[in-house]
Amino acid sequence: GFEDKPVLNDVSFSLKQGQLLALVGPTGSGKTTVLRLLSKLYDGYTGQIMLDSTDLNTLNLTDVRQLIAVVNQETTLFSQSIAFNITLGNPLITKEKMIESAQKVHVHDFIMSLPGGYVYCLTQGNRSLSAGQAQLISFARALASDSPIILLDEATASVDSLAEKAIQEGLDALLADKTAIVVAHRLSTIQHADLILAFNNGSVIEYGDHKTLMKQAGFYAKLFKMQFADS
């Protein structure tokens, strides 16, 4: 819950347009807190969060939602058409843009296999789709939105290995178009990140790209090797 949010100490980073930042570390180390701060779900912090040259505190929630798209582990789908689930009724998203986004994240062919394609109505939200299909639709939604920044709580954990390749390809397509901050659970998915921050107990204890951090043979390298021993 929000009451037991971990304290972040001296967390500082900057990201250029189009870059990918990955946050890694054990559960409860502060990774998700960073996403929540950027989503304006937490306030009362000291320090500054700047988007371009604008302080996050001066923006209202609607402004933040236009700048930042959030993809969570629990995909929220509505009991409406696939088209609505991708565009969320935003009249600025053309039919072409919607289809292009679905094609890029490799979910268009699946949608076209449904009766009526994009007008197919979901029953009880997620229940008429597999976890992987729901995830790809949430990627299409984030890609179709005009938000230049995406926050992603990497959600491959609940997906079977057959769907995982499709998810990874969809994810790569999504990240190629946006400035992205990803909480990474599977370290294999973020080896190409521009910057990786390794968190422990609310602090960044290592940072750099994958190659640099593996060379350091420290905390990140140990996490990485542990994951591959388990797989």
VENNORRA-V435150 format. One record per run of one state. SS is the DSSP state (a for helix, b for strand, c for the rest). FROM is the first residue (numbers start at 1). LEN is the number of residues. If there is no record, write none. Layout:
ss->SS from->FROM len->LEN
ss->SS from->FROM len->LEN
This chain:
ss->c from->1 len->8
ss->b from->9 len->1
ss->c from->10 len->10
ss->b from->20 len->6
ss->c from->26 len->5
ss->a from->31 len->8
ss->c from->39 len->11
ss->b from->50 len->2
ss->c from->52 len->2
ss->b from->54 len->2
ss->a from->56 len->3
ss->c from->59 len->2
ss->a from->61 len->7
ss->b from->68 len->4
ss->c from->72 len->9
ss->b from->81 len->1
ss->a from->82 len->6
ss->c from->88 len->7
ss->a from->95 len->10
ss->c from->105 len->3
ss->a from->108 len->5
ss->c from->113 len->4
ss->a from->117 len->3
ss->c from->120 len->1
ss->b from->121 len->1
ss->c from->122 len->3
ss->a from->125 len->4
ss->c from->129 len->2
ss->a from->131 len->14
ss->c from->145 len->4
ss->b from->149 len->5
ss->c from->154 len->7
ss->a from->161 len->16
ss->c from->177 len->2
ss->b from->179 len->5
ss->c from->184 len->3
ss->a from->187 len->4
ss->c from->191 len->4
ss->b from->195 len->6
ss->c from->201 len->2
ss->b from->203 len->6
ss->c from->209 len->1
ss->a from->210 len->7
ss->c from->217 len->2
ss->a from->219 len->12
ss->c from->231 len->1
